[in-house]
Amino acid sequence: MKILVVNIKYLGDLVVSTPGIRSLSKTYPDSEIVLLIRKGFEPVFKNNPYVKKIISFDTELKGNNSIKKFFSGINFIFKIRKEKFDLVIVLHPGDRTAFWAGFSGSKIRIAPARQSFSFLFNRNVNVEENSMSYLEYYNNIITRADVRIDSNRTEIFFSDEDKNWVNDFISHQNILTNNLLIGIHPGASEPSKIWKVENFVQLINKLLLKPEIRIIVFEGPQDKDVCTEIKNSFEKQQNIYFVNTDVLKVAALISKCKLLIANDTGTRHLAVAVQTPVLALIPEDYEKCWNFYSESDFHFIIFGKRNFSNQDINVKPFLDGINVEDVYKKVGELLKL
C-alpha cells in the first residue's frame, strides 16, 4: 500500500504528528509512507524510519502572475497523481489540500469533516481545530485509517553527523561535563507569545551568577531581532552562546541541555521529543490546544496573558503576567540549584 500524509503546517505541528505517523507505519508495515510537507521542513523527517519519501511544497507557487501560479498548481496535482496513492490522509482543512486529495486518484481519502470541499473526501473525521489538543486532533484523524495509536510519544531522529557537530561545538566552547547547560529560545511565531526581551536578559543574568551554568540561546528563522537584542546585552559575557543552525543540530544540542526554557515554539516540542526537560512560557488561552504534555514528560508550564496595547500602536503585543523571579525560582526547583 502507498500512503500519502499531508501536513503543510510548521515545526511544532510536524513533531506532534509523529506518534500518528509511527502508528500508521506499524499498522501497515509493508506500506510506503510518503509525507507532503512545507518546503524547508524536510529535515524534521529526514532520518525518520517510518517515512519512505518526502514531497516538498513551496507555498510560494512558481510564477510571477496568477496564470503561471494556476498552472504551477495544476502541475503539482499531476505530480501527486503520478504517485498512484492508495490512501491519502490530510491532517488539516484547506482548499488546496482538499484538491490534492480529491484529484490524487486514491480510493480512500481522509480529512477533517468541517471544510469547504469535504465532499472530495470519503472518510470525514468529526474533529475541529482549536476544539481539542493538537495531539488528540492529529491522532483522531489518523485512526480513521483503522490505526491504533501505540503511544503519544513524539520523536525526532538526528544523525551521527549531527551528534558529532554537537560534540565539536561543546568541545570548542570549553563546556565541561560538570557544567549545567541551559537552552533558551526567546522567540515565537507571534509577538503576543513572546516574553519581553528584558525579562530574558534579567533571567540570564541571574542564572549566570551560578558559576556552573552555561547558556545557549537558540535563534530560529524569525528570531533575529529578539536574539540581537539579547546578544547586545551580553557582548562581554563568556558563558553564553548563540546558535543559529538547522533543526536536527538544534534537536541534538537540546538533547545535551539539562533544561530548555522557551515560549510556545517548535523548540519545546523538539525538547520533549529528545526527552530534555522543558519550562514553557505559554499564553493561558493556548492551554486547551497546546498543553497536552505532562510533568511525566518533564514538561512544565508557567502561563501568561497576551498583552495587546490599545493605547500605543507602536508597542508590539507581548506575553505578560509572568514574573522573572517566578521563572528563576522554577528553574532552581527543576535543576536543584
GIMOKA-V971399 format. One record per pair of residues at least 12 apart in sequence whose C-alpha atoms are under 6 Angstrom apart, sorted by the first residue. I is the first residue (numbers start at 0). J is the second residue. If there is no record, write none. Layout:
# GIMOKA-V971399
i->(I:I)
j->(J:J)
This chain:
# GIMOKA-V971399
i->(0:1:1:1:1:2:2:2:2:3:3:3:4:4:4:4:5:5:5:5:6:6:7:7:10:11:11:15:16:17:18:18:18:19:21:22:22:23:24:26:31:32:32:33:33:33:34:35:35:35:36:37:37:38:38:38:46:47:76:79:80:84:85:85:86:86:87:88:89:92:101:108:108:109:109:110:110:111:111:111:112:112:129:131:132:132:132:133:153:154:155:157:161:165:178:178:179:179:179:180:180:180:180:181:181:181:181:181:182:182:182:182:183:183:183:183:184:184:184:186:187:190:190:191:191:191:191:192:193:193:194:213:213:214:215:215:215:216:217:218:250:254:254:258:258:259:260:260:260:261:262:262:262:263:276:276:277:277:278:278:279:280:280:281:281:282:282:282:283:283:283:303:303:303:304:304:304:305:305:305:306:306)
j->(30:30:31:84:85:32:84:86:87:33:34:87:34:87:88:89:34:35:89:90:36:90:36:37:265:265:268:134:137:153:151:152:153:138:49:148:149:146:49:146:51:50:51:51:52:53:53:53:54:55:55:55:56:55:56:57:156:156:99:103:103:105:105:106:105:107:108:109:110:114:119:120:121:122:123:123:124:123:124:126:124:125:288:288:287:288:289:288:272:272:272:247:248:252:211:212:211:212:213:213:214:256:257:214:256:257:258:259:214:215:216:259:216:259:260:261:216:217:261:222:264:316:317:305:316:317:318:318:317:318:318:238:239:239:239:240:241:241:242:243:269:273:275:276:277:277:277:278:279:279:279:280:281:281:297:298:298:299:299:300:300:301:302:302:303:302:303:304:302:303:304:319:320:321:318:319:320:317:318:319:318:319)
